[in-house]
Amino acid sequence: MNRSLLDTVLDSRAITSVFQPVFEMNETADRCLDVHFVECLSRGPKGTNMESAGVLFEYARRKGKEAALDKICIEEALRAVSASGYRPAISVNVHASTLERDAGFPLFLARLADRNGLPRAAIVLEIVEHGPDGNGPGLDAALAELRRLGVRIALDDIGLGQSNYRRILDCRPDYFKLDRYLIQGCHADPARGALLDSLALLARRMGARVVAEGVETPEELFEVCSRGIDLIQGFLLARPTSAEGLGAVIEDSLRATPTPRVHERSIPMTVVLHVNVYCPNPDCPFRGSVDAERYVAGGSARHCPECGTTPVRIEIPGRPSPQKHGRRDTPAIQFRTA
């Protein structure tokens, strides 16, 4: 009986893993602070029509072998990272339909991490889905078990296909990964900017962080960072590489200054006349709008006009507060008064 190329790929585990870092940027978008995690990107046999992950997984989905391919790709990814000697936090992809149908997947992933000497807390599981399946109770049970085991959850390709608001509510991810479609040209498109604001605000309200995928230009980098999104993935900072070359790529990116400082950009600045000030003193009644120049421009001291308590919380009217997960609450845009 003739065997298909997919069967050959699955039996021989003819999968190549490459890795792309997700960097944490500073507030002015001119320096990579650290690597938050690296994403594994799987490829099929080189020189075949299945070299592209999109083609490979679409064919597997049609043949009902998506779950088997998911597991092989994850096995190869963790093996490659373990063998390289470089041990970053790593994200791997799995389809929601695999989690829905395979009740043993959480234990499979935990044992695989243990076997390769990788802490379970260093695993980020990115949920993807290009079909209508994967919305049942099996997904809920798998996510609960994965979290119990210490695995973090990301929702991939937000803004496209099945990665919609229903999936966000079903998965309650630790990371929102915004698809390149939302990022492309966002600096020149107010509608895209508004979507970035709303998704960043939703993520903060849910206790999640946002990753901007596919950042390829300095203008896009400036724009997403100015909106409080500080986890960045894209060719501008680093291209996918082998596990063996990952350490060198990361070191080069951390040493480099990818863009000029935000105040040097030619993109028009936001004009802010007033900011809202919230005093943390429970006995102080002050909640008000004050002159922006006094509280933002020049890095002046931020204190409550009523009782003098510092620091106060500052928000730009009509714009979500860029809370920075432990950093000072400073908007990553330049202010001026008119």
Phi and psi in degrees as a GROMACS rama.xvg file:
@    title "Ramachandran Plot"
@    xaxis  label "Phi"
@    yaxis  label "Psi"
@TYPE xy
-69.2122  133.366  ASN-2
-97.8456  141.754  ARG-3
-79.4159  162.445  SER-4
-62.251  -34.748  LEU-5
-62.6419  -43.1325  LEU-6
-60.4851  -40.6726  ASP-7
-63.8415  -42.1896  THR-8
-61.5659  -44.9343  VAL-9
-67.4678  -43.987  LEU-10
-69.0756  -38.572  ASP-11
-92.563  -2.65655  SER-12
52.0106  47.5353  ARG-13
-81.5639  61.5216  ALA-14
-118.28  133.109  ILE-15
-107.88  135.128  THR-16
-107.655  129.329  SER-17
-121.489  161.604  VAL-18
-133.331  138.977  PHE-19
-128.21  126.66  GLN-20
-72.6626  151.853  PRO-21
-108.928  116.181  VAL-22
-98.4678  148.603  PHE-23
-97.5148  123.804  GLU-24
-97.3043  156.331  MET-25
-78.0613  174.266  ASN-26
-68.0869  -23.6089  GLU-27
-99.1705  8.59794  THR-28
61.2261  27.218  ALA-29
-115.557  3.80542  ASP-30
-155.014  137.36  ARG-31
-80.8082  122.733  CYS-32
-82.2473  -40.2321  LEU-33
-167.921  169.848  ASP-34
-94.9688  122.004  VAL-35
-81.1189  -47.2587  HIS-36
-162.431  172.277  PHE-37
-119.068  141.103  VAL-38
-98.4  135.334  GLU-39
-86.1104  130.427  CYS-40
-116.116  120.642  LEU-41
-93.1696  144.168  SER-42
-129.084  146.658  ARG-43
-83.2454  -171.46  GLY-44
-57.9739  129.608  PRO-45
-63.5828  138.114  LYS-46
86.0935  -1.08629  GLY-47
-107.539  168.297  THR-48
-71.9662  -7.753  ASN-49
-99.0482  8.66473  MET-50
-62.5568  -37.0135  GLU-51
-70.6242  130.272  SER-52
-61.4076  -36.2698  ALA-53
-60.9449  -45.8271  GLY-54
-67.2251  -44.3434  VAL-55
-58.3128  -48.8326  LEU-56
-75.2793  -30.6194  PHE-57
-65.0273  -41.1249  GLU-58
-66.4186  -41.219  TYR-59
-63.5945  -38.0323  ALA-60
-63.3994  -42.2087  ARG-61
-66.1455  -29.0987  ARG-62
-92.2211  1.52253  LYS-63
72.4317  26.2978  GLY-64
-120.698  24.6858  LYS-65
-63.3746  -43.4751  GLU-66
-64.1042  -41.908  ALA-67
-62.6078  -40.9801  ALA-68
-69.0813  -39.2894  LEU-69
-54.0888  -48.7885  ASP-70
-65.6119  -41.3821  LYS-71
-64.7484  -42.2268  ILE-72
-62.2453  -40.6171  CYS-73
-68.0592  -41.7655  ILE-74
-59.207  -45.7119  GLU-75
-67.1838  -36.4987  GLU-76
-64.5176  -49.8879  ALA-77
-67.8867  -35.0815  LEU-78
-64.3039  -42.9542  ARG-79
-64.8928  -42.8501  ALA-80
-65.0598  -43.1201  VAL-81
-62.9091  -41.1205  SER-82
-70.7514  -24.1987  ALA-83
-73.9504  -21.6984  SER-84
83.832  -9.10172  GLY-85
-96.3394  124.331  TYR-86
-119.469  69.373  ARG-87
-81.9302  169.432  PRO-88
-64.4873  141.244  ALA-89
-130.268  139.588  ILE-90
-109.471  138.931  SER-91
-129.071  154.229  VAL-92
-98.9602  144.932  ASN-93
-146.338  145.188  VAL-94
-81.6983  144.016  HIS-95
-58.4056  -33.5479  ALA-96
-64.8405  -31.8194  SER-97
-65.1893  -45.0392  THR-98
-64.4933  -36.4838  LEU-99
-65.5196  -38.9314  GLU-100
-98.4754  -24.6136  ARG-101
-108.967  95.2213  ASP-102
-66.0551  -20.2557  ALA-103
-88.6115  1.57421  GLY-104
-62.7535  -45.0969  PHE-105
-56.5969  -43.5169  PRO-106
-67.8886  -37.5594  LEU-107
-56.6941  -46.8696  PHE-108
-67.2447  -41.7955  LEU-109
-62.7981  -45.694  ALA-110
-65.8434  -36.3586  ARG-111
-65.5043  -42.8587  LEU-112
-62.0545  -44.4105  ALA-113
-61.3653  -42.4127  ASP-114
-64.7877  -30.5265  ARG-115
-96.0196  7.9834  ASN-116
70.2707  28.2364  GLY-117
-108.706  128.619  LEU-118
-60.8843  139.637  PRO-119
-61.5663  -33.4056  ARG-120
-67.822  -14.1093  ALA-121
-88.4312  1.27963  ALA-122
-99.1497  127.237  ILE-123
-112.543  121.706  VAL-124
-98.5809  114.102  LEU-125
-91.8894  119.625  GLU-126
-90.9751  124.851  ILE-127
-123.403  161.666  VAL-128
-165.656  127.228  GLU-129
-115.512  3.77378  HIS-130
-125.008  179.076  GLY-131
-81.8358  -5.28186  PRO-132
-82.3117  166.808  ASP-133
95.0196  36.0764  GLY-134
-121.761  18.3347  ASN-135
-101.983  -170.964  GLY-136
-65.5699  -23.9652  PRO-137
-62.4504  -36.1035  GLY-138
-65.5544  -44.4127  LEU-139
-59.7953  -45.2072  ASP-140
-64.9468  -40.6352  ALA-141
-65.5181  -42.8109  ALA-142
-64.0708  -39.9917  LEU-143
-63.0287  -41.9222  ALA-144
-69.7604  -39.893  GLU-145
-61.2636  -42.4288  LEU-146
-66.843  -37.2041  ARG-147
-62.3151  -33.3607  ARG-148
-80.7848  -6.85485  LEU-149
99.5976  2.77523  GLY-150
-79.8709  137.698  VAL-151
-90.3781  153.102  ARG-152
-116.711  133.135  ILE-153
-122.223  147.877  ALA-154
-109.093  118.404  LEU-155
-90.4693  157.631  ASP-156
58.6897  34.9941  ASP-157
-62.0689  129.008  ILE-158
111.043  -10.6151  GLY-159
-129.907  153.828  LEU-160
51.0102  -127.028  GLY-161
-85.3259  -5.48979  GLN-162
-83.2491  70.1842  SER-163
-111.344  -170.546  ASN-164
-64.824  -32.886  TYR-165
-61.8913  -44.4769  ARG-166
-64.4962  -37.4928  ARG-167
-59.8338  -45.8033  ILE-168
-68.4713  -35.9404  LEU-169
-69.0217  -39.053  ASP-170
-92.6022  -27.7592  CYS-171
44.674  60.6618  ARG-172
-70.8827  158.588  PRO-173
-80.2056  -22.6683  ASP-174
-135.322  134.057  TYR-175
-97.0106  118.536  PHE-176
-104.051  110.449  LYS-177
-83.4066  128.403  LEU-178
-64.234  151.646  ASP-179
-53.4933  -30.8838  ARG-180
-58.2597  -36.2073  TYR-181
-76.4906  -26.5907  LEU-182
-84.789  -35.0303  ILE-183
-59.6946  117.866  GLN-184
71.0158  18.5156  GLY-185
-63.7579  -25.7736  CYS-186
-69.6274  -18.5342  HIS-187
-115.778  9.49809  ALA-188
-129.626  102.049  ASP-189
-57.9489  -32.4122  PRO-190
-66.6485  -42.5148  ALA-191
-64.2206  -39.8307  ARG-192
-60.2951  -40.8639  GLY-193
-64.7276  -38.3637  ALA-194
-65.1901  -41.4327  LEU-195
-61.115  -42.8753  LEU-196
-59.3665  -46.0526  ASP-197
-68.0392  -39.6458  SER-198
-70.8747  -37.4205  LEU-199
-64.5775  -40.1088  ALA-200
-66.2879  -43.9247  LEU-201
-60.1182  -43.2585  LEU-202
-60.8062  -44.7348  ALA-203
-62.4177  -42.724  ARG-204
-63.0841  -27.9836  ARG-205
-94.321  2.72419  MET-206
75.314  24.3555  GLY-207
-109.384  169.237  ALA-208
-115.474  159.724  ARG-209
-114.202  134.291  VAL-210
-112.438  126.2  VAL-211
-91.2712  114.489  ALA-212
-92.1251  150.196  GLU-213
71.3242  31.3707  GLY-214
-76.6512  119.643  VAL-215
-123.374  -10.4701  GLU-216
-131.29  154.704  THR-217
-59.1611  -34.7301  PRO-218
-64.5636  -41.3716  GLU-219
-64.6718  -41.0528  GLU-220
-61.0666  -48.3226  LEU-221
-55.5664  -46.0686  PHE-222
-64.8332  -47.8602  GLU-223
-68.0353  -37.0115  VAL-224
-67.6132  -35.6939  CYS-225
-66.7414  -17.8349  SER-226
-99.3644  16.9345  ARG-227
82.9434  13.4211  GLY-228
-100.833  113.498  ILE-229
-117.452  3.81306  ASP-230
-103.916  117.734  LEU-231
-126.025  135.198  ILE-232
-134.404  132.082  GLN-233
164.48  168.065  GLY-234
-62.7015  -25.4058  PHE-235
-59.118  -35.6437  LEU-236
-99.3329  -40.0319  LEU-237
-167.151  138.074  ALA-238
-90.6025  159.534  ARG-239
-59.656  145.044  PRO-240
-146.445  171.196  THR-241
-71.693  163.63  SER-242
-61.3743  -36.3509  ALA-243
-66.7429  -32.566  GLU-244
-93.57  1.70845  GLY-245
-64.7404  -43.9732  LEU-246
-58.6813  -43.6986  GLY-247
-66.9649  -39.9897  ALA-248
-62.9807  -42.334  VAL-249
-65.9577  -43.5684  ILE-250
-61.1999  -42.0163  GLU-251
-62.4347  -42.0837  ASP-252
-68.4738  -37.4105  SER-253
-70.4911  -27.3691  LEU-254
-81.3798  -26.7321  ARG-255
-78.7332  156.658  ALA-256
-109.44  100.452  THR-257
-69.1604  -25.3547  PRO-258
-149.082  162.972  THR-259
-65.5642  165.471  PRO-260
-64.9709  155.572  ARG-261
-59.3927  -32.0442  VAL-262
-76.8024  -8.12627  HIS-263
-92.0924  -4.54798  GLU-264
-72.1138  158.138  ARG-265
-89.8498  -3.54907  SER-266
-68.9921  135.97  ILE-267
-57.271  139.152  PRO-268
-79.3577  156.732  MET-269
-79.9197  130.555  THR-270
-91.7819  119.382  VAL-271
-119.867  116.708  VAL-272
-88.4524  -35.6947  LEU-273
-139.986  153.321  HIS-274
-126.875  153.492  VAL-275
-86.6729  133.114  ASN-276
-115.633  131.106  VAL-277
-121.341  118.322  TYR-278
-82.94  132.412  CYS-279
-79.3092  -9.16594  PRO-280
-71.9938  114.993  ASN-281
-64.2261  -20.1527  PRO-282
-89.7617  -4.19285  ASP-283
-97.8372  130.22  CYS-284
-86.295  -1.01834  PRO-285
-71.2477  124.183  PHE-286
-142.341  108.248  ARG-287
-156.875  174.588  GLY-288
-103.508  130.227  SER-289
-129.588  169.114  VAL-290
-62.8339  129.677  ASP-291
-64.8044  -38.4153  ALA-292
-60.1841  -36.9803  GLU-293
-69.1008  -32.7023  ARG-294
-107.762  -11.5188  TYR-295
-126.183  -56.1105  VAL-296
-58.974  135.757  ALA-297
74.9615  5.83827  GLY-298
66.8368  32.0072  GLY-299
-66.9437  161.543  SER-300
-61.4785  140.856  ALA-301
-110.848  107.41  ARG-302
-134.66  160.754  HIS-303
-73.5643  128.059  CYS-304
-65.7056  -19.4013  PRO-305
-88.475  -50.974  GLU-306
-117.703  -8.83007  CYS-307
85.4538  2.30192  GLY-308
-62.3987  139.387  THR-309
-134.191  152.535  THR-310
-83.8483  158.988  PRO-311
-101.641  165.358  VAL-312
-95.2295  131.965  ARG-313
-118.327  133.314  ILE-314
-130.148  146.17  GLU-315
-86.2365  126.012  ILE-316
-55.6132  130.165  PRO-317
79.4454  8.90235  GLY-318
-139.47  134.525  ARG-319
-63.7933  144.805  PRO-320
-70.2739  127.516  SER-321
-81.3167  73.6082  PRO-322
-69.4288  135.321  GLN-323
-113.04  29.5105  LYS-324
52.8802  57.4691  HIS-325
103.238  -13.6972  GLY-326
-90.081  171.602  ARG-327
-64.4732  145.169  ARG-328
-82.9008  75.6475  ASP-329
-115.218  123.033  THR-330
-60.1546  136.227  PRO-331
-89.4527  44.3623  ALA-332
-136.723  163.304  ILE-333
-92.1681  140.67  GLN-334
-106.597  146.819  PHE-335
-148.662  155.655  ARG-336
-105.762  155.848  THR-337
